[in-house]
Amino acid sequence: MEIEGYDMPEELYYEENHFWLREEGDLFVMGLDDFGQKMAGDIVFIQLPPEGKRLKKGKSFAKMESGKWLGKVYAPVNGELIEINEELEINPTLINEDCYGEGWMYKIKVDDNAELQDLVQGAAALQEWIPKEIEKYAEQQLG
């Protein structure tokens, strides 16, 4: 679904730092959402931590960089990092080009699927959340 120019598929789960999760079998694929990648600009680097790393919900576990921004990647859930998108090492701009497809970042085995209830999901939640995020970003730019 499109909200104020941002592509935000309503079937995904989103966390407050603009990372998304999509269920794929018994794993969840994670990436940076359309809002996040547009705010960051062209991604020039993404840290690819080792597979098997334990993730703690809300804690940073990797870094990303664009020409104008250096940011942290936060774990949306507790779990284990099962797979990394090695293609991003060579071509990190895939995140900008196809953030929900080829630009996926990590695959995670979630400890407890009940944690997904804490994330933003569904059309109504997105329509409430994204306009607030746009306003917050605009205020940061002015401040």
N, C-alpha and C positions, 0 to 999 in steps of 0.2 A: 504494500500500500504506500502511496505517496503522501507525505505530510510536509507542506510548505517547501517543496522541492527536494525532500530527502526520501530516498527509497528505504522503507522500513518494513520488510516482510513480517506480517502479523503472526506467522506460525513460529517465529524464532523467540528465544528468550534473550533479554537484554539486561546488562547490569549497568550501574550508574556511571561507569567510566567509558561506556560505549563499546563494550565488547559483547558479542552475541554468541549464543549456543544453539546448535541444531542437533537433534537426536538422529543418530545414524547407527542402527543396530543397538549394541550394548555400549557404544561410545557416544560422546558428544563432540562435535566439531566446533571449534572456537575461532572467531575472527574479530576484526574491528568493523563496526557498523558504518554506514554511509555518512552519517553525521560526523563521526569521529575522524574518518579518513579525509573528509572535506575540510574539517577544522585544522587537521595536522598539515595538510598540503602534501607534496610529493614525498612519500616515504623513501628514505635512502638507506636505512639499515634497520634490521630487526634481529634481536638476539634470539638464538635458537638453543634453549637450555637442553641438557641431556634427557633423553627418553628415560622414564622411570622416576623422574623427579616427583616428589610429593608436593602437592599444591594445597595451600591453606586459604580458604575463602577470605577475600578482601586484602590479601597480602600480595605484594609485588613479587613476580618471579622472572621477569625479563624486562628489557628496555627496547624502545623504538626511537627512531630519529627521523626527522624530516629536515629540510633546509632551514625551517624557522622554529623547530620545536624538538625538544627532547622529552620523552615521556616514559612512564612505566606501564607495564602490562600487569594487570591485576587478575588474580584467580577469581572467577565468578562463583566457584563452588570448591568444596574440599574434594580432592581426588588425586589421581596419578596421571602424569603426562605420559601418554602411550606412544604418540607419534608427532613428529614435527614436519612441517612443509619445507623440505630442504630446498625446493625451488626458490624460496624467498631469499636464500643466501645469495643467489646469483641475480635475482630480479625482484627486489622488495617492492617495486612499483606495481606488482600484481595486486597488492592490497588496494591501491587506488583504482586500478583498471577493472577489477572484478572482486570486490570485497566479500561477496557472499558465495563466490565460486572458486576460481583458481587461486584467489588471494587468501584462502583460509590459512590459519596460522598453526593451530595445534589440535590434536585429538586427545580427549580426556576420558578416563574412566572415573565416573562420578561415584563418590562413596555412598551418598544417600540422595536419591532422586527427589525426596521431599524438599531439599534445599532449593529446587527450581521454583517453588512457590514464592520465594523471596525476590525473584527477578521480575522485570517488566515483561508482560506477555499479553497479546491480544489487542485488537483494534482500539477498544475504548481506553485501555491503559496507555497505548502509544499516542493516541490523540491528545491525551492529557499531558504526557511527559515531554514530548518533543517540543511543543511551543514554549514550555518553561525552560528547556535547555537552550533554545534559540535566544530567548530573552536573557538568560544568565550569561551566555557567551557574549552577547552584544554589550551588556553592562561591563564585563571584564575588559572588552576592547576600549570602552570609554574611560574606565577607571585607571 
